[in-house]
Amino acid sequence: MLNDIFGLGKKRKPGMPSRESHSKVVSAERFNEMIAYYTGELKSRLDEIKRLKEENEMLIKTSLKNASRADESNLHVKKLQEEVRVLKEQSATKRQD
């Protein structure tokens, strides 16, 4: 009785979706036109993805170069600040003498 209520024991085969079972037959010419259209769409999207990928790679390289230059500039600024500090100390010691 529980098997009947819960549907245990009986396995149903999944049927075709209603959309597919009621679809109309398409001529071979129309099918080929659809394939050609969607193939063209996919190719154009792949080309766009390729272009965007190249653009992103270029931006990443530019960003890395700029970051490298910024790091070099910061290092140079720190060196100059250290030199200024040392020179100030030297001038302060000379004044005290």
Phi and psi restraints in degrees (range 20) as a CNS / XPLOR table:
assign (resid 1 and name C) (resid 2 and name N)
       (resid 2 and name CA) (resid 2 and name C) 1.0 -62.9 20.0 2
assign (resid 2 and name N) (resid 2 and name CA)
       (resid 2 and name C) (resid 3 and name N) 1.0 -34.6 20.0 2
assign (resid 2 and name C) (resid 3 and name N)
       (resid 3 and name CA) (resid 3 and name C) 1.0 -61.9 20.0 2
assign (resid 3 and name N) (resid 3 and name CA)
       (resid 3 and name C) (resid 4 and name N) 1.0 -38.0 20.0 2
assign (resid 3 and name C) (resid 4 and name N)
       (resid 4 and name CA) (resid 4 and name C) 1.0 -69.3 20.0 2
assign (resid 4 and name N) (resid 4 and name CA)
       (resid 4 and name C) (resid 5 and name N) 1.0 -38.1 20.0 2
assign (resid 4 and name C) (resid 5 and name N)
       (resid 5 and name CA) (resid 5 and name C) 1.0 -69.2 20.0 2
assign (resid 5 and name N) (resid 5 and name CA)
       (resid 5 and name C) (resid 6 and name N) 1.0 -48.9 20.0 2
assign (resid 5 and name C) (resid 6 and name N)
       (resid 6 and name CA) (resid 6 and name C) 1.0 -91.4 20.0 2
assign (resid 6 and name N) (resid 6 and name CA)
       (resid 6 and name C) (resid 7 and name N) 1.0 -2.5 20.0 2
assign (resid 6 and name C) (resid 7 and name N)
       (resid 7 and name CA) (resid 7 and name C) 1.0 73.9 20.0 2
assign (resid 7 and name N) (resid 7 and name CA)
       (resid 7 and name C) (resid 8 and name N) 1.0 23.1 20.0 2
assign (resid 7 and name C) (resid 8 and name N)
       (resid 8 and name CA) (resid 8 and name C) 1.0 -77.5 20.0 2
assign (resid 8 and name N) (resid 8 and name CA)
       (resid 8 and name C) (resid 9 and name N) 1.0 147.8 20.0 2
assign (resid 8 and name C) (resid 9 and name N)
       (resid 9 and name CA) (resid 9 and name C) 1.0 90.2 20.0 2
assign (resid 9 and name N) (resid 9 and name CA)
       (resid 9 and name C) (resid 10 and name N) 1.0 -31.3 20.0 2
assign (resid 9 and name C) (resid 10 and name N)
       (resid 10 and name CA) (resid 10 and name C) 1.0 -100.8 20.0 2
assign (resid 10 and name N) (resid 10 and name CA)
       (resid 10 and name C) (resid 11 and name N) 1.0 121.0 20.0 2
assign (resid 10 and name C) (resid 11 and name N)
       (resid 11 and name CA) (resid 11 and name C) 1.0 -103.7 20.0 2
assign (resid 11 and name N) (resid 11 and name CA)
       (resid 11 and name C) (resid 12 and name N) 1.0 124.7 20.0 2
assign (resid 11 and name C) (resid 12 and name N)
       (resid 12 and name CA) (resid 12 and name C) 1.0 -93.5 20.0 2
assign (resid 12 and name N) (resid 12 and name CA)
       (resid 12 and name C) (resid 13 and name N) 1.0 139.1 20.0 2
assign (resid 12 and name C) (resid 13 and name N)
       (resid 13 and name CA) (resid 13 and name C) 1.0 -82.3 20.0 2
assign (resid 13 and name N) (resid 13 and name CA)
       (resid 13 and name C) (resid 14 and name N) 1.0 134.1 20.0 2
assign (resid 13 and name C) (resid 14 and name N)
       (resid 14 and name CA) (resid 14 and name C) 1.0 -67.6 20.0 2
assign (resid 14 and name N) (resid 14 and name CA)
       (resid 14 and name C) (resid 15 and name N) 1.0 129.8 20.0 2
assign (resid 14 and name C) (resid 15 and name N)
       (resid 15 and name CA) (resid 15 and name C) 1.0 -85.1 20.0 2
assign (resid 15 and name N) (resid 15 and name CA)
       (resid 15 and name C) (resid 16 and name N) 1.0 174.7 20.0 2
assign (resid 15 and name C) (resid 16 and name N)
       (resid 16 and name CA) (resid 16 and name C) 1.0 -70.0 20.0 2
assign (resid 16 and name N) (resid 16 and name CA)
       (resid 16 and name C) (resid 17 and name N) 1.0 142.9 20.0 2
assign (resid 16 and name C) (resid 17 and name N)
       (resid 17 and name CA) (resid 17 and name C) 1.0 -59.9 20.0 2
assign (resid 17 and name N) (resid 17 and name CA)
       (resid 17 and name C) (resid 18 and name N) 1.0 148.3 20.0 2
assign (resid 17 and name C) (resid 18 and name N)
       (resid 18 and name CA) (resid 18 and name C) 1.0 -61.6 20.0 2
assign (resid 18 and name N) (resid 18 and name CA)
       (resid 18 and name C) (resid 19 and name N) 1.0 -32.8 20.0 2
assign (resid 18 and name C) (resid 19 and name N)
       (resid 19 and name CA) (resid 19 and name C) 1.0 -62.8 20.0 2
assign (resid 19 and name N) (resid 19 and name CA)
       (resid 19 and name C) (resid 20 and name N) 1.0 -42.7 20.0 2
assign (resid 19 and name C) (resid 20 and name N)
       (resid 20 and name CA) (resid 20 and name C) 1.0 -74.1 20.0 2
assign (resid 20 and name N) (resid 20 and name CA)
       (resid 20 and name C) (resid 21 and name N) 1.0 -35.8 20.0 2
assign (resid 20 and name C) (resid 21 and name N)
       (resid 21 and name CA) (resid 21 and name C) 1.0 -73.0 20.0 2
assign (resid 21 and name N) (resid 21 and name CA)
       (resid 21 and name C) (resid 22 and name N) 1.0 -22.5 20.0 2
assign (resid 21 and name C) (resid 22 and name N)
       (resid 22 and name CA) (resid 22 and name C) 1.0 -107.0 20.0 2
assign (resid 22 and name N) (resid 22 and name CA)
       (resid 22 and name C) (resid 23 and name N) 1.0 8.7 20.0 2
assign (resid 22 and name C) (resid 23 and name N)
       (resid 23 and name CA) (resid 23 and name C) 1.0 -72.9 20.0 2
assign (resid 23 and name N) (resid 23 and name CA)
       (resid 23 and name C) (resid 24 and name N) 1.0 154.0 20.0 2
assign (resid 23 and name C) (resid 24 and name N)
       (resid 24 and name CA) (resid 24 and name C) 1.0 -86.1 20.0 2
assign (resid 24 and name N) (resid 24 and name CA)
       (resid 24 and name C) (resid 25 and name N) 1.0 155.0 20.0 2
assign (resid 24 and name C) (resid 25 and name N)
       (resid 25 and name CA) (resid 25 and name C) 1.0 -78.1 20.0 2
assign (resid 25 and name N) (resid 25 and name CA)
       (resid 25 and name C) (resid 26 and name N) 1.0 135.5 20.0 2
assign (resid 25 and name C) (resid 26 and name N)
       (resid 26 and name CA) (resid 26 and name C) 1.0 -108.4 20.0 2
assign (resid 26 and name N) (resid 26 and name CA)
       (resid 26 and name C) (resid 27 and name N) 1.0 140.2 20.0 2
assign (resid 26 and name C) (resid 27 and name N)
       (resid 27 and name CA) (resid 27 and name C) 1.0 -67.8 20.0 2
assign (resid 27 and name N) (resid 27 and name CA)
       (resid 27 and name C) (resid 28 and name N) 1.0 156.6 20.0 2
assign (resid 27 and name C) (resid 28 and name N)
       (resid 28 and name CA) (resid 28 and name C) 1.0 -62.6 20.0 2
assign (resid 28 and name N) (resid 28 and name CA)
       (resid 28 and name C) (resid 29 and name N) 1.0 -36.8 20.0 2
assign (resid 28 and name C) (resid 29 and name N)
       (resid 29 and name CA) (resid 29 and name C) 1.0 -64.1 20.0 2
assign (resid 29 and name N) (resid 29 and name CA)
       (resid 29 and name C) (resid 30 and name N) 1.0 -46.1 20.0 2
assign (resid 29 and name C) (resid 30 and name N)
       (resid 30 and name CA) (resid 30 and name C) 1.0 -64.9 20.0 2
assign (resid 30 and name N) (resid 30 and name CA)
       (resid 30 and name C) (resid 31 and name N) 1.0 -39.3 20.0 2
assign (resid 30 and name C) (resid 31 and name N)
       (resid 31 and name CA) (resid 31 and name C) 1.0 -61.4 20.0 2
assign (resid 31 and name N) (resid 31 and name CA)
       (resid 31 and name C) (resid 32 and name N) 1.0 -45.0 20.0 2
assign (resid 31 and name C) (resid 32 and name N)
       (resid 32 and name CA) (resid 32 and name C) 1.0 -64.3 20.0 2
assign (resid 32 and name N) (resid 32 and name CA)
       (resid 32 and name C) (resid 33 and name N) 1.0 -37.5 20.0 2
assign (resid 32 and name C) (resid 33 and name N)
       (resid 33 and name CA) (resid 33 and name C) 1.0 -63.0 20.0 2
assign (resid 33 and name N) (resid 33 and name CA)
       (resid 33 and name C) (resid 34 and name N) 1.0 -42.1 20.0 2
assign (resid 33 and name C) (resid 34 and name N)
       (resid 34 and name CA) (resid 34 and name C) 1.0 -65.4 20.0 2
assign (resid 34 and name N) (resid 34 and name CA)
       (resid 34 and name C) (resid 35 and name N) 1.0 -41.9 20.0 2
assign (resid 34 and name C) (resid 35 and name N)
       (resid 35 and name CA) (resid 35 and name C) 1.0 -62.0 20.0 2
assign (resid 35 and name N) (resid 35 and name CA)
       (resid 35 and name C) (resid 36 and name N) 1.0 -44.8 20.0 2
assign (resid 35 and name C) (resid 36 and name N)
       (resid 36 and name CA) (resid 36 and name C) 1.0 -62.4 20.0 2
assign (resid 36 and name N) (resid 36 and name CA)
       (resid 36 and name C) (resid 37 and name N) 1.0 -41.8 20.0 2
assign (resid 36 and name C) (resid 37 and name N)
       (resid 37 and name CA) (resid 37 and name C) 1.0 -63.0 20.0 2
assign (resid 37 and name N) (resid 37 and name CA)
       (resid 37 and name C) (resid 38 and name N) 1.0 -50.6 20.0 2
assign (resid 37 and name C) (resid 38 and name N)
       (resid 38 and name CA) (resid 38 and name C) 1.0 -69.4 20.0 2
assign (resid 38 and name N) (resid 38 and name CA)
       (resid 38 and name C) (resid 39 and name N) 1.0 -31.1 20.0 2
assign (resid 38 and name C) (resid 39 and name N)
       (resid 39 and name CA) (resid 39 and name C) 1.0 -64.7 20.0 2
assign (resid 39 and name N) (resid 39 and name CA)
       (resid 39 and name C) (resid 40 and name N) 1.0 -43.6 20.0 2
assign (resid 39 and name C) (resid 40 and name N)
       (resid 40 and name CA) (resid 40 and name C) 1.0 -61.7 20.0 2
assign (resid 40 and name N) (resid 40 and name CA)
       (resid 40 and name C) (resid 41 and name N) 1.0 -41.6 20.0 2
assign (resid 40 and name C) (resid 41 and name N)
       (resid 41 and name CA) (resid 41 and name C) 1.0 -61.3 20.0 2
assign (resid 41 and name N) (resid 41 and name CA)
       (resid 41 and name C) (resid 42 and name N) 1.0 -45.6 20.0 2
assign (resid 41 and name C) (resid 42 and name N)
       (resid 42 and name CA) (resid 42 and name C) 1.0 -64.4 20.0 2
assign (resid 42 and name N) (resid 42 and name CA)
       (resid 42 and name C) (resid 43 and name N) 1.0 -40.3 20.0 2
assign (resid 42 and name C) (resid 43 and name N)
       (resid 43 and name CA) (resid 43 and name C) 1.0 -63.9 20.0 2
assign (resid 43 and name N) (resid 43 and name CA)
       (resid 43 and name C) (resid 44 and name N) 1.0 -41.7 20.0 2
assign (resid 43 and name C) (resid 44 and name N)
       (resid 44 and name CA) (resid 44 and name C) 1.0 -66.3 20.0 2
assign (resid 44 and name N) (resid 44 and name CA)
       (resid 44 and name C) (resid 45 and name N) 1.0 -36.9 20.0 2
assign (resid 44 and name C) (resid 45 and name N)
       (resid 45 and name CA) (resid 45 and name C) 1.0 -68.7 20.0 2
assign (resid 45 and name N) (resid 45 and name CA)
       (resid 45 and name C) (resid 46 and name N) 1.0 -38.5 20.0 2
assign (resid 45 and name C) (resid 46 and name N)
       (resid 46 and name CA) (resid 46 and name C) 1.0 -64.1 20.0 2
assign (resid 46 and name N) (resid 46 and name CA)
       (resid 46 and name C) (resid 47 and name N) 1.0 -39.5 20.0 2
assign (resid 46 and name C) (resid 47 and name N)
       (resid 47 and name CA) (resid 47 and name C) 1.0 -63.2 20.0 2
assign (resid 47 and name N) (resid 47 and name CA)
       (resid 47 and name C) (resid 48 and name N) 1.0 -40.6 20.0 2
assign (resid 47 and name C) (resid 48 and name N)
       (resid 48 and name CA) (resid 48 and name C) 1.0 -65.4 20.0 2
assign (resid 48 and name N) (resid 48 and name CA)
       (resid 48 and name C) (resid 49 and name N) 1.0 -40.9 20.0 2
assign (resid 48 and name C) (resid 49 and name N)
       (resid 49 and name CA) (resid 49 and name C) 1.0 -63.8 20.0 2
assign (resid 49 and name N) (resid 49 and name CA)
       (resid 49 and name C) (resid 50 and name N) 1.0 -41.7 20.0 2
assign (resid 49 and name C) (resid 50 and name N)
       (resid 50 and name CA) (resid 50 and name C) 1.0 -62.4 20.0 2
assign (resid 50 and name N) (resid 50 and name CA)
       (resid 50 and name C) (resid 51 and name N) 1.0 -43.8 20.0 2
assign (resid 50 and name C) (resid 51 and name N)
       (resid 51 and name CA) (resid 51 and name C) 1.0 -61.8 20.0 2
assign (resid 51 and name N) (resid 51 and name CA)
       (resid 51 and name C) (resid 52 and name N) 1.0 -44.0 20.0 2
assign (resid 51 and name C) (resid 52 and name N)
       (resid 52 and name CA) (resid 52 and name C) 1.0 -65.6 20.0 2
assign (resid 52 and name N) (resid 52 and name CA)
       (resid 52 and name C) (resid 53 and name N) 1.0 -37.0 20.0 2
assign (resid 52 and name C) (resid 53 and name N)
       (resid 53 and name CA) (resid 53 and name C) 1.0 -63.4 20.0 2
assign (resid 53 and name N) (resid 53 and name CA)
       (resid 53 and name C) (resid 54 and name N) 1.0 -45.3 20.0 2
assign (resid 53 and name C) (resid 54 and name N)
       (resid 54 and name CA) (resid 54 and name C) 1.0 -62.5 20.0 2
assign (resid 54 and name N) (resid 54 and name CA)
       (resid 54 and name C) (resid 55 and name N) 1.0 -40.9 20.0 2
assign (resid 54 and name C) (resid 55 and name N)
       (resid 55 and name CA) (resid 55 and name C) 1.0 -63.2 20.0 2
assign (resid 55 and name N) (resid 55 and name CA)
       (resid 55 and name C) (resid 56 and name N) 1.0 -42.9 20.0 2
assign (resid 55 and name C) (resid 56 and name N)
       (resid 56 and name CA) (resid 56 and name C) 1.0 -64.4 20.0 2
assign (resid 56 and name N) (resid 56 and name CA)
       (resid 56 and name C) (resid 57 and name N) 1.0 -40.7 20.0 2
assign (resid 56 and name C) (resid 57 and name N)
       (resid 57 and name CA) (resid 57 and name C) 1.0 -62.7 20.0 2
assign (resid 57 and name N) (resid 57 and name CA)
       (resid 57 and name C) (resid 58 and name N) 1.0 -40.8 20.0 2
assign (resid 57 and name C) (resid 58 and name N)
       (resid 58 and name CA) (resid 58 and name C) 1.0 -63.3 20.0 2
assign (resid 58 and name N) (resid 58 and name CA)
       (resid 58 and name C) (resid 59 and name N) 1.0 -43.6 20.0 2
assign (resid 58 and name C) (resid 59 and name N)
       (resid 59 and name CA) (resid 59 and name C) 1.0 -63.7 20.0 2
assign (resid 59 and name N) (resid 59 and name CA)
       (resid 59 and name C) (resid 60 and name N) 1.0 -38.7 20.0 2
assign (resid 59 and name C) (resid 60 and name N)
       (resid 60 and name CA) (resid 60 and name C) 1.0 -64.6 20.0 2
assign (resid 60 and name N) (resid 60 and name CA)
       (resid 60 and name C) (resid 61 and name N) 1.0 -45.2 20.0 2
assign (resid 60 and name C) (resid 61 and name N)
       (resid 61 and name CA) (resid 61 and name C) 1.0 -61.9 20.0 2
assign (resid 61 and name N) (resid 61 and name CA)
       (resid 61 and name C) (resid 62 and name N) 1.0 -43.5 20.0 2
assign (resid 61 and name C) (resid 62 and name N)
       (resid 62 and name CA) (resid 62 and name C) 1.0 -62.6 20.0 2
assign (resid 62 and name N) (resid 62 and name CA)
       (resid 62 and name C) (resid 63 and name N) 1.0 -41.8 20.0 2
assign (resid 62 and name C) (resid 63 and name N)
       (resid 63 and name CA) (resid 63 and name C) 1.0 -63.6 20.0 2
assign (resid 63 and name N) (resid 63 and name CA)
       (resid 63 and name C) (resid 64 and name N) 1.0 -41.2 20.0 2
assign (resid 63 and name C) (resid 64 and name N)
       (resid 64 and name CA) (resid 64 and name C) 1.0 -65.0 20.0 2
assign (resid 64 and name N) (resid 64 and name CA)
       (resid 64 and name C) (resid 65 and name N) 1.0 -40.6 20.0 2
assign (resid 64 and name C) (resid 65 and name N)
       (resid 65 and name CA) (resid 65 and name C) 1.0 -62.7 20.0 2
assign (resid 65 and name N) (resid 65 and name CA)
       (resid 65 and name C) (resid 66 and name N) 1.0 -45.4 20.0 2
assign (resid 65 and name C) (resid 66 and name N)
       (resid 66 and name CA) (resid 66 and name C) 1.0 -63.1 20.0 2
assign (resid 66 and name N) (resid 66 and name CA)
       (resid 66 and name C) (resid 67 and name N) 1.0 -40.0 20.0 2
assign (resid 66 and name C) (resid 67 and name N)
       (resid 67 and name CA) (resid 67 and name C) 1.0 -65.5 20.0 2
assign (resid 67 and name N) (resid 67 and name CA)
       (resid 67 and name C) (resid 68 and name N) 1.0 -39.0 20.0 2
assign (resid 67 and name C) (resid 68 and name N)
       (resid 68 and name CA) (resid 68 and name C) 1.0 -63.3 20.0 2
assign (resid 68 and name N) (resid 68 and name CA)
       (resid 68 and name C) (resid 69 and name N) 1.0 -45.2 20.0 2
assign (resid 68 and name C) (resid 69 and name N)
       (resid 69 and name CA) (resid 69 and name C) 1.0 -62.0 20.0 2
assign (resid 69 and name N) (resid 69 and name CA)
       (resid 69 and name C) (resid 70 and name N) 1.0 -40.4 20.0 2
assign (resid 69 and name C) (resid 70 and name N)
       (resid 70 and name CA) (resid 70 and name C) 1.0 -64.1 20.0 2
assign (resid 70 and name N) (resid 70 and name CA)
       (resid 70 and name C) (resid 71 and name N) 1.0 -39.8 20.0 2
assign (resid 70 and name C) (resid 71 and name N)
       (resid 71 and name CA) (resid 71 and name C) 1.0 -64.6 20.0 2
assign (resid 71 and name N) (resid 71 and name CA)
       (resid 71 and name C) (resid 72 and name N) 1.0 -42.3 20.0 2
assign (resid 71 and name C) (resid 72 and name N)
       (resid 72 and name CA) (resid 72 and name C) 1.0 -62.7 20.0 2
assign (resid 72 and name N) (resid 72 and name CA)
       (resid 72 and name C) (resid 73 and name N) 1.0 -41.5 20.0 2
assign (resid 72 and name C) (resid 73 and name N)
       (resid 73 and name CA) (resid 73 and name C) 1.0 -64.7 20.0 2
assign (resid 73 and name N) (resid 73 and name CA)
       (resid 73 and name C) (resid 74 and name N) 1.0 -42.6 20.0 2
assign (resid 73 and name C) (resid 74 and name N)
       (resid 74 and name CA) (resid 74 and name C) 1.0 -63.3 20.0 2
assign (resid 74 and name N) (resid 74 and name CA)
       (resid 74 and name C) (resid 75 and name N) 1.0 -39.6 20.0 2
assign (resid 74 and name C) (resid 75 and name N)
       (resid 75 and name CA) (resid 75 and name C) 1.0 -64.7 20.0 2
assign (resid 75 and name N) (resid 75 and name CA)
       (resid 75 and name C) (resid 76 and name N) 1.0 -42.2 20.0 2
assign (resid 75 and name C) (resid 76 and name N)
       (resid 76 and name CA) (resid 76 and name C) 1.0 -63.6 20.0 2
assign (resid 76 and name N) (resid 76 and name CA)
       (resid 76 and name C) (resid 77 and name N) 1.0 -41.7 20.0 2
assign (resid 76 and name C) (resid 77 and name N)
       (resid 77 and name CA) (resid 77 and name C) 1.0 -62.1 20.0 2
assign (resid 77 and name N) (resid 77 and name CA)
       (resid 77 and name C) (resid 78 and name N) 1.0 -42.6 20.0 2
assign (resid 77 and name C) (resid 78 and name N)
       (resid 78 and name CA) (resid 78 and name C) 1.0 -62.9 20.0 2
assign (resid 78 and name N) (resid 78 and name CA)
       (resid 78 and name C) (resid 79 and name N) 1.0 -40.0 20.0 2
assign (resid 78 and name C) (resid 79 and name N)
       (resid 79 and name CA) (resid 79 and name C) 1.0 -63.0 20.0 2
assign (resid 79 and name N) (resid 79 and name CA)
       (resid 79 and name C) (resid 80 and name N) 1.0 -44.5 20.0 2
assign (resid 79 and name C) (resid 80 and name N)
       (resid 80 and name CA) (resid 80 and name C) 1.0 -64.2 20.0 2
assign (resid 80 and name N) (resid 80 and name CA)
       (resid 80 and name C) (resid 81 and name N) 1.0 -39.9 20.0 2
assign (resid 80 and name C) (resid 81 and name N)
       (resid 81 and name CA) (resid 81 and name C) 1.0 -63.0 20.0 2
assign (resid 81 and name N) (resid 81 and name CA)
       (resid 81 and name C) (resid 82 and name N) 1.0 -39.1 20.0 2
assign (resid 81 and name C) (resid 82 and name N)
       (resid 82 and name CA) (resid 82 and name C) 1.0 -65.9 20.0 2
assign (resid 82 and name N) (resid 82 and name CA)
       (resid 82 and name C) (resid 83 and name N) 1.0 -41.2 20.0 2
assign (resid 82 and name C) (resid 83 and name N)
       (resid 83 and name CA) (resid 83 and name C) 1.0 -62.2 20.0 2
assign (resid 83 and name N) (resid 83 and name CA)
       (resid 83 and name C) (resid 84 and name N) 1.0 -43.5 20.0 2
assign (resid 83 and name C) (resid 84 and name N)
       (resid 84 and name CA) (resid 84 and name C) 1.0 -61.0 20.0 2
assign (resid 84 and name N) (resid 84 and name CA)
       (resid 84 and name C) (resid 85 and name N) 1.0 -42.8 20.0 2
assign (resid 84 and name C) (resid 85 and name N)
       (resid 85 and name CA) (resid 85 and name C) 1.0 -62.1 20.0 2
assign (resid 85 and name N) (resid 85 and name CA)
       (resid 85 and name C) (resid 86 and name N) 1.0 -44.5 20.0 2
assign (resid 85 and name C) (resid 86 and name N)
       (resid 86 and name CA) (resid 86 and name C) 1.0 -63.6 20.0 2
assign (resid 86 and name N) (resid 86 and name CA)
       (resid 86 and name C) (resid 87 and name N) 1.0 -43.6 20.0 2
assign (resid 86 and name C) (resid 87 and name N)
       (resid 87 and name CA) (resid 87 and name C) 1.0 -64.4 20.0 2
assign (resid 87 and name N) (resid 87 and name CA)
       (resid 87 and name C) (resid 88 and name N) 1.0 -37.9 20.0 2
assign (resid 87 and name C) (resid 88 and name N)
       (resid 88 and name CA) (resid 88 and name C) 1.0 -64.1 20.0 2
assign (resid 88 and name N) (resid 88 and name CA)
       (resid 88 and name C) (resid 89 and name N) 1.0 -40.2 20.0 2
assign (resid 88 and name C) (resid 89 and name N)
       (resid 89 and name CA) (resid 89 and name C) 1.0 -64.5 20.0 2
assign (resid 89 and name N) (resid 89 and name CA)
       (resid 89 and name C) (resid 90 and name N) 1.0 -42.2 20.0 2
assign (resid 89 and name C) (resid 90 and name N)
       (resid 90 and name CA) (resid 90 and name C) 1.0 -64.0 20.0 2
assign (resid 90 and name N) (resid 90 and name CA)
       (resid 90 and name C) (resid 91 and name N) 1.0 -42.4 20.0 2
assign (resid 90 and name C) (resid 91 and name N)
       (resid 91 and name CA) (resid 91 and name C) 1.0 -68.5 20.0 2
assign (resid 91 and name N) (resid 91 and name CA)
       (resid 91 and name C) (resid 92 and name N) 1.0 -34.1 20.0 2
assign (resid 91 and name C) (resid 92 and name N)
       (resid 92 and name CA) (resid 92 and name C) 1.0 -67.1 20.0 2
assign (resid 92 and name N) (resid 92 and name CA)
       (resid 92 and name C) (resid 93 and name N) 1.0 -39.4 20.0 2
assign (resid 92 and name C) (resid 93 and name N)
       (resid 93 and name CA) (resid 93 and name C) 1.0 -69.0 20.0 2
assign (resid 93 and name N) (resid 93 and name CA)
       (resid 93 and name C) (resid 94 and name N) 1.0 -34.3 20.0 2
assign (resid 93 and name C) (resid 94 and name N)
       (resid 94 and name CA) (resid 94 and name C) 1.0 -68.2 20.0 2
assign (resid 94 and name N) (resid 94 and name CA)
       (resid 94 and name C) (resid 95 and name N) 1.0 -37.3 20.0 2
assign (resid 94 and name C) (resid 95 and name N)
       (resid 95 and name CA) (resid 95 and name C) 1.0 -67.7 20.0 2
assign (resid 95 and name N) (resid 95 and name CA)
       (resid 95 and name C) (resid 96 and name N) 1.0 -35.8 20.0 2
assign (resid 95 and name C) (resid 96 and name N)
       (resid 96 and name CA) (resid 96 and name C) 1.0 -71.1 20.0 2
assign (resid 96 and name N) (resid 96 and name CA)
       (resid 96 and name C) (resid 97 and name N) 1.0 -27.6 20.0 2
